[in-house]
């Protein structure tokens, strides 16, 4: 199955036009339309900002990749 992903903005709720599709004439395709969740996108963006702020803290600067790997290994061993 060939998948093709595209984004469109609804201008007329009775019609959606897609152009430049990579399919041959007469080829049967499945169409799935999913609306973006603006609230979810905003939450994800805020979470990304929180991660950046946290990583910029002096305490976080002292943590090495090796220390993180050791912590993960210890956690997995305890489970």
Secondary structure by P-SEA (a helix, b strand, c coil): cbbbbbbbbbccccccccccccccccbbbbbbbbbbcaaaaaaaaaaaaaaaaaaaccccccccaaaaaaaaaaaaaac
